[in-house]
Amino acid sequence: MVFEVHHMEGFDWDMRMFNRDVTIDVDENGYSGRFSYEGMKFKTETYPTVEEVLQDAVRRLHKKGFRELRSRINKREDRYLAEREDWVSYANSA
């Protein structure tokens, strides 16, 4: 079941600006995330918090060369929240 949708943006491996959604699913085991960009797709591990799911997604993106990532929640359950919430920036990994 989709719990939240987070908007992720930054620069891809070719330094092109991108923006995509990270869809956060919830079940009896916790939260997991789905992401897709230009043929690259992944699903995160399951975690007890949404923040851990987003950190997993950011780690995976950094490993693929994505940089200057930031996210903010767009939707929680049936409530549209875009532009009401603050951006969360993620430091580039070495």
Secondary structure, DSSP 8 states (H G I E B T S, - for coil): -EEEEEEEEEE-TTS-EEEEEEEEEEETTEEEEEEEETTEEEE---BSSHHHHHHHHHHHHHHTT-EEEEEEEEEETTEE-TTTS--EE-----
